[in-house]
Amino acid sequence: METSLAHLSITEAAKKLKVKEITALDLARACLVEIEKRNKSLNAYLEVYTDVEAQAKVADAKRAQNEKEGKASHPLLGIPLALKDNILVEGRVASAASKMLEHYTATYDATVIKKLKDAGAVFLGRTNMDEFALGSTTENSAFGVTRNPHDETRTAGGTSGGSAVAVASGMALGALGTDTGGSVRAPSSFCGVVGLKPTYGAVSRFGLIAAVSSFDQAGPLARTVEDAELLFTTIRGEDALDSTSISETEYPARTAPKKIGVPVSLIAQGLDADVRVRFDAALVQLTKAGIPWEPIELPTLSVALATYYITNFAEVSSNLARFDGIRYGLSQKGETLFDDYATSRAAGFGAETRRRIILGTYVLSAGYYDAFYGKATAAREQLRREFVEIFKKVDIIATPTMPCPATTIGEKSDPLSMYLMDIFTVTANLTGNPALTVPMGTVTRDGKNLPVGMQFTAAHGDESGLFAIGKLLVL
C-alpha cells in the first residue's frame, strides 16, 4: 500500500484525501519509505526533514477542521513535496549544494515557500543540485552526484536533478526546482517527468539563492501536466518583495493552441537519431489531435548558446562576489585580507563555479565588455524581438528538450560538451518565455529504457497554452 501511494499523482492523491480514503500521514510515510529504500544510492536528498510526520499530522488536523467549518481545503493540503537546496525555508539549511553555504540556515521563507505553506503542503526535505545552479547534470554538487533512477550509471540532469529524481522515483509526489537555462526541464527530460519554466516574473524570485538573476525562475516538477499546473497556479503571482515579478493579468489571454512552429535548422544540429524518431512521432500525434506544425526560422538562434553563456558567466561573477569569507558562509583565515578572500573562495567553491566566476570577470573587464557582454546583450534583445514576431504566426514552438537521453556519469567532463547540451533550453531563459517539457517516450541505451522529453515554448504569459498542448501528448 505505502509504495503505491508514493507513486500517485498529486491530483489523484488530493482526490483520495478529500474522500478520506487516505490521510496526509499515509502519504508522508509512503514517501519516507521510498526515501529510506532509494536515496542512499540515488542521492536525491541532501537532507530529509525530521518533522515530516508532524507536518502531515498538522495537515490532517487542518483538513478535519476545514470540514467541520464547511470550508474547502486546498488541493495541496497534506501533499508531500521536495524542495531544491537553493530555496530558502526559515530555520532550515539552504546550502545551494556548496561548501560555501554548507551550514547556512535561512532566516526567512522564500515567497514560493510562503505560498506552499499557506496551501498546507508537507515539505519532505532539500534536494541535491549543481552547486549554485551551475551545470547540466547534477555532477557539480559538493555533496556527490545524483543518479538517474532509470539507470544509476547515468546522470539525472541538472541543475534540479535531485528534485527530478525524487519525483520520478516515488520519493515525493511533486517538487520545486529553479530554471536558469533548462535547470528544471533538463532533469525532467532525463528522468521522465513534467517540468515547467514559467514566464520570467510570473513566480517571485524572493528567497531564491541567485545564480543568474535575469534568467532564474522557480518552477514545478511533477508526474503529470495537471500536477505541474496546480503547483504553478499556487506559487505564481506578483510580489512586492520582487520588483521583477508580474501580475497574472500582465499579459492578454490567448486562444487555445492551433499551430506549432518547429525551428528545423536548429533541430538538425547534433540531435541524437533516436531522439529525433521520438520527436517526429510526437509531432504526428499532435497533428492527429488537430494541431499541425510548420517549419519556422529564427535567425538569432544560431548565436543563442553563446549569448546565454556570456550572460550567464557575467551575472554569476557578480552574484557570487558576495561570498567572500568575510560576511557569511565559509570563512578561512589567512595572513592577510587577500588570503582570507582567496582561501575562503578556493575552499568554498567547486571547479565549475570558479570557472564561471573567472570567465564572467573576464567578459565584464575593461577592454572586453563591449566585445563580449555588450554584443550578447544586443543579440538577446534581437532574439526576444524575433520571438514576439514568430508568436504572431504560431502558438507554440516545439523542440526536443535535450539533444540526447541521460548521459553516463563522467561523460560530459569537458565543460564545452556539457554546455552544448543546453542548445534547446537556454532560449526560453534568454527571452523570458514560458517553456514546458513533457515525456515523449523512451530510447534504449545499454539495455535500459531512458526517457526523453519534448519541449513546448509559448508567448509570454501563455502557460495555459503550454498546459493545454502538454495534456495532448500521451506516448
C-alpha positions in Angstrom: 0.0 0.0 0.0 2.6 2.5 1.0 4.7 2.1 -2.1 1.7 2.6 -4.4 0.7 5.8 -2.5 4.2 7.3 -3.1 3.7 6.9 -6.9 0.3 8.7 -7.0 0.0 11.9 -8.9 -0.8 15.0 -6.8 -4.3 15.2 -8.3 -5.0 11.5 -7.6 -3.8 11.9 -4.0 -5.8 15.1 -3.5 -9.0 13.2 -4.5 -8.2 10.3 -2.1 -7.6 12.8 0.7 -10.8 14.6 0.0 -12.9 11.4 0.4 -10.9 10.2 3.4 -9.6 7.2 1.6 -6.1 8.1 2.8 -4.5 10.6 5.1 -1.6 13.1 4.7 0.2 10.9 7.2 -0.2 7.9 4.9 1.3 9.8 2.0 4.2 11.2 4.1 5.1 7.7 5.4 4.9 6.2 1.9 7.4 8.8 0.6 9.6 8.3 3.6 9.7 4.5 2.9 10.8 5.2 -0.6 13.4 7.6 0.6 14.8 5.1 3.0 14.9 2.5 0.2 16.4 4.5 -2.6 18.0 7.7 -1.5 21.3 6.2 -0.4 22.0 5.0 -4.0 20.4 7.9 -5.9 21.5 10.8 -3.6 18.4 12.9 -4.4 18.0 14.4 -0.9 20.8 16.2 0.9 18.5 16.3 4.0 15.3 14.7 4.9 13.4 16.8 7.5 12.9 15.2 10.9 9.4 16.6 11.3 7.7 15.3 8.1 5.2 13.2 10.0 4.5 16.1 12.4 3.8 18.3 9.4 1.4 15.7 7.9 -0.5 15.4 11.2 -1.0 19.1 11.2 -2.3 18.9 7.6 -4.7 16.2 8.6 -6.0 18.2 11.6 -6.4 21.3 9.3 -8.4 19.2 6.8 -10.7 18.0 9.6 -11.1 21.5 10.9 -12.0 22.8 7.4 -14.6 20.1 7.0 -16.1 20.9 10.4 -16.3 24.6 9.4 -17.6 23.8 5.9 -14.5 25.2 4.2 -12.9 23.8 1.1 -9.3 22.5 1.6 -6.6 23.5 -0.9 -5.7 20.5 -3.2 -2.1 20.7 -1.9 -3.1 20.3 1.7 -1.1 17.4 3.0 0.7 16.7 -0.3 4.4 15.8 0.3 6.8 17.9 -1.8 10.6 18.1 -2.2 12.5 21.4 -2.4 15.6 22.3 -4.3 18.5 23.3 -2.0 18.6 26.9 -3.2 15.1 27.8 -2.0 15.0 29.4 1.5 12.9 27.9 4.2 13.0 29.7 7.6 15.0 27.7 10.1 16.3 25.2 7.6 19.7 24.8 5.9 19.9 26.1 2.4 23.4 25.3 1.0 22.9 25.6 -2.8 24.9 22.3 -2.7 28.1 24.2 -1.9 30.6 24.0 0.8 30.5 27.8 0.9 27.0 27.7 2.4 27.1 24.2 4.0 25.9 25.4 7.4 23.9 28.4 6.4 20.4 28.5 8.0 17.7 30.6 6.3 16.2 33.4 8.5 13.1 33.8 6.3 10.9 32.0 3.8 11.0 32.4 0.1 7.8 33.7 -1.3 7.1 30.4 -3.1 7.5 28.6 0.3 5.1 31.0 2.0 2.5 30.2 -0.7 3.0 26.5 -0.3 2.8 26.7 3.5 -0.4 28.6 3.1 -1.7 25.8 0.9 -0.7 23.3 3.6 1.9 21.3 1.6 4.2 19.0 3.6 7.9 19.5 3.0 10.0 16.3 2.8 13.5 17.8 2.6 16.0 19.6 0.4 17.3 18.1 -2.8 20.7 17.9 -4.5 21.7 20.2 -7.3 24.6 21.5 -9.2 26.5 24.0 -7.0 24.8 27.4 -7.1 22.7 26.0 -10.0 25.7 25.9 -12.3 25.7 22.8 -14.5 23.5 20.5 -16.5 23.9 17.1 -14.8 24.0 17.5 -11.0 27.6 16.2 -11.1 28.8 19.6 -9.8 27.3 19.3 -6.3 29.8 19.5 -3.4 27.9 16.6 -1.9 28.1 13.9 -4.6 26.4 13.0 -7.9 22.7 12.4 -8.1 22.0 9.3 -10.1 19.2 8.6 -12.6 16.6 6.2 -11.3 16.2 4.6 -14.7 19.9 3.7 -14.9 22.1 4.5 -11.9 25.2 4.7 -14.1 23.7 7.8 -15.7 23.2 11.4 -14.6 19.9 12.9 -13.5 20.3 16.1 -15.5 20.7 19.4 -13.8 20.7 21.6 -12.1 17.4 20.5 -10.4 18.5 16.8 -10.6 17.6 15.9 -7.0 14.1 17.3 -7.4 13.5 15.4 -10.7 14.8 12.1 -9.2 12.7 12.5 -6.1 9.5 12.8 -8.2 10.5 10.1 -10.7 11.4 7.5 -8.0 8.4 8.0 -5.7 10.4 9.9 -3.1 8.0 12.9 -3.5 4.7 13.5 -5.2 6.0 16.8 -6.6 8.9 19.2 -6.3 10.1 22.7 -6.8 13.3 23.5 -8.7 14.7 26.6 -10.3 15.4 27.0 -14.0 18.3 29.2 -15.2 19.0 27.7 -18.7 17.0 24.5 -18.6 17.6 23.5 -14.9 14.0 22.3 -14.4 13.5 21.0 -18.0 16.7 19.1 -18.5 16.4 16.8 -15.5 12.7 16.4 -16.2 13.6 15.1 -19.6 16.3 12.8 -18.4 14.1 11.4 -15.6 10.8 11.2 -17.4 8.7 13.8 -15.5 7.0 17.1 -16.4 8.8 20.3 -15.8 7.8 24.0 -16.2 9.9 27.1 -16.6 7.4 29.9 -16.1 7.3 33.3 -17.8 10.0 35.4 -16.3 8.4 37.3 -13.4 5.4 35.0 -13.1 6.8 33.5 -10.0 8.6 35.6 -7.4 12.4 35.1 -7.0 12.4 36.4 -3.5 14.2 33.9 -1.3 15.9 32.0 -4.1 19.7 31.9 -3.9 20.6 33.8 -7.1 22.6 32.3 -9.9 21.7 34.5 -12.9 19.2 37.0 -11.8 17.8 37.8 -15.3 17.3 34.1 -16.1 16.3 32.4 -12.8 12.7 31.2 -12.3 11.3 28.8 -9.7 9.2 26.1 -11.4 7.4 22.8 -10.6 8.4 19.2 -11.4 5.6 16.7 -11.3 4.3 13.4 -12.7 1.6 14.9 -14.8 0.8 18.2 -16.6 -2.2 18.7 -14.3 0.1 18.5 -11.3 2.5 21.0 -12.7 -0.4 23.3 -13.5 -1.7 23.0 -9.9 1.8 23.8 -8.4 2.3 26.7 -10.8 -1.1 28.3 -10.1 -0.3 28.0 -6.3 3.1 29.7 -6.5 2.6 32.3 -9.2 1.7 36.0 -8.7 3.1 39.5 -8.2 5.2 40.0 -5.1 6.1 43.4 -3.6 9.4 41.9 -2.5 10.5 41.1 -6.1 10.4 44.1 -8.4 10.7 41.8 -11.5 7.5 39.9 -10.6 4.4 40.5 -12.7 0.6 40.2 -12.0 -1.4 37.4 -13.5 -3.2 39.9 -15.7 0.0 41.5 -17.2 -0.4 39.6 -20.5 -3.6 39.2 -22.6 -5.3 35.9 -22.7 -4.6 33.8 -25.8 -6.7 31.2 -27.5 -6.0 27.5 -27.3 -3.0 26.4 -29.4 -3.8 25.8 -33.1 -0.4 25.7 -34.8 3.1 24.6 -33.8 6.3 26.0 -35.2 9.4 23.8 -35.4 12.8 25.5 -35.9 14.1 22.9 -38.4 17.6 24.3 -38.8 18.1 24.1 -35.0 16.7 20.6 -34.8 19.3 19.5 -37.4 22.2 20.3 -35.2 23.6 17.4 -33.2 20.3 15.7 -32.4 20.5 12.1 -31.4 18.9 9.9 -34.1 16.7 8.0 -31.7 15.5 11.2 -30.0 14.6 12.6 -33.5 12.4 9.5 -34.1 10.6 10.1 -30.8 10.2 13.8 -31.6 8.8 13.1 -35.1 6.3 10.6 -33.6 5.2 13.2 -31.1 4.6 15.7 -33.9 2.5 13.2 -35.7 0.4 12.6 -32.6 -0.2 16.3 -32.1 -1.1 16.7 -35.8 -3.7 13.9 -35.4 -5.0 15.8 -32.4 -5.7 18.8 -34.6 -2.6 20.9 -34.0 -0.4 20.8 -37.2 3.1 22.0 -37.4 5.1 24.1 -39.8 8.8 24.9 -40.2 10.0 28.3 -38.8 13.2 30.2 -38.8 14.6 32.3 -36.0 18.0 33.7 -37.4 19.4 34.7 -34.0 19.0 31.1 -32.6 22.4 30.4 -34.2 24.1 32.5 -31.5 21.7 31.8 -28.7 24.0 29.4 -26.8 27.0 31.8 -26.9 24.8 34.6 -25.9 23.4 32.6 -23.0 26.7 31.6 -21.6 28.4 35.0 -21.9 25.5 36.5 -19.9 25.5 33.6 -17.5 29.2 33.9 -16.7 28.9 37.7 -16.2 25.9 37.5 -13.8 27.4 34.6 -11.9 30.6 36.5 -11.3 28.5 39.4 -10.0 26.1 37.4 -7.8 28.7 35.2 -6.2 31.0 38.2 -5.3 29.1 38.4 -2.0 30.5 35.0 -0.9 33.9 36.4 0.2 34.6 34.6 3.5 34.0 37.8 5.5 30.3 38.5 5.9 28.7 35.0 5.9 29.3 31.5 4.7 32.6 29.6 4.8 35.4 31.6 6.3 39.1 30.6 6.0 41.6 32.9 7.7 45.0 33.7 6.2 47.9 36.0 7.0 46.4 39.0 5.0 42.9 40.1 4.0 43.6 38.9 0.4 44.5 35.5 1.9 41.1 35.4 3.7 39.3 36.0 0.4 41.5 33.6 -1.7 41.5 30.7 0.7 37.8 31.0 1.6 36.7 31.1 -2.1 39.1 28.4 -3.1 37.8 26.0 -0.4 34.1 27.1 -0.7 33.6 27.0 -4.5 33.9 23.9 -6.7 35.7 23.8 -10.1 32.7 24.8 -12.3 31.7 27.7 -10.1 35.3 29.0 -10.1 35.5 28.6 -13.8 32.3 30.7 -14.4 33.4 33.4 -11.9 36.7 33.8 -13.8 35.1 33.8 -17.2 32.5 36.2 -16.1 35.0 38.6 -14.6 36.9 38.4 -18.0 33.8 39.3 -20.2 33.0 42.2 -17.9 36.5 43.6 -17.7 37.7 46.8 -19.3 38.5 46.3 -23.0 36.3 43.2 -23.3 32.9 44.3 -22.1 31.8 45.7 -25.4 33.3 42.8 -27.4 31.5 40.1 -25.3 28.8 41.2 -22.9 27.7 44.2 -24.9 27.2 42.1 -28.0 25.5 39.3 -26.0 23.0 41.9 -24.7 22.2 43.1 -28.2 21.8 39.6 -29.5 19.5 38.7 -26.6 17.2 41.7 -27.4 17.2 40.7 -31.1 16.2 37.2 -30.2 13.4 38.5 -28.0 12.0 40.5 -30.8 12.1 37.5 -33.2 10.1 35.5 -30.7 7.5 38.2 -30.4 7.1 38.2 -34.2 7.0 34.4 -34.5 4.2 34.1 -31.9 2.0 36.2 -34.2 2.3 33.3 -36.7 2.3 30.2 -34.5 1.1 29.5 -31.0 3.7 27.0 -29.8 7.4 26.3 -30.6 8.3 22.7 -30.3 11.7 21.1 -30.0 13.2 18.1 -28.1 14.1 19.2 -24.6 17.6 17.7 -24.7 19.5 16.5 -27.8 20.2 13.1 -26.1 19.0 10.8 -23.4 20.6 10.9 -20.0 24.4 10.8 -20.2 26.7 8.5 -18.3 28.3 9.8 -15.2 31.6 11.5 -16.3 30.7 11.5 -20.0 30.5 15.3 -20.1 33.6 16.1 -18.1 34.7 18.5 -20.8 32.8 21.8 -19.9 32.2 22.7 -23.5 30.4 19.4 -24.3 28.2 19.9 -21.3 27.3 23.5 -22.3 26.3 22.3 -25.8 23.6 20.0 -24.3 21.6 23.1 -23.4 21.1 24.1 -27.1 17.3 23.8 -26.9 16.6 25.0 -23.4 18.6 28.3 -23.0 16.4 30.3 -25.4 13.4 30.5 -23.1 15.6 32.0 -20.4 17.1 34.5 -22.8 13.7 35.7 -23.9 11.7 35.2 -20.7 9.2 32.9 -22.4 7.5 30.0 -20.6 8.5 26.5 -21.6 7.2 23.1 -20.6 8.8 19.7 -21.0 6.7 16.6 -21.3 7.8 13.0 -21.6 7.7 11.8 -25.3 8.6 8.2 -24.8 11.9 6.3 -24.3 15.0 5.3 -26.2 17.2 2.3 -25.4 20.8 2.5 -24.2 22.7 -0.4 -22.8 19.6 -2.4 -22.4 17.8 0.3 -20.4 14.8 2.4 -21.5 15.7 6.0 -20.9 13.1 8.8 -21.0 13.3 11.7 -23.4 11.3 14.9 -23.4 9.5 17.3 -25.8 9.7 21.0 -25.1 7.0 23.5 -25.8 7.6 27.2 -25.7 4.8 29.8 -25.7 4.3 33.5 -25.8 4.9 35.5 -22.5 2.1 34.7 -20.1 0.7 31.8 -22.1 1.3 29.0 -19.6 -2.3 27.9 -20.2 -1.4 27.2 -23.8 1.5 25.0 -22.7 -0.7 23.0 -20.3 -3.3 22.6 -23.0 -0.9 21.1 -25.6 1.1 19.2 -22.9 -2.1 17.3 -21.9 -2.5 16.1 -25.5 0.9 14.4 -25.7 0.5 10.9 -24.3 3.1 8.5 -25.7 
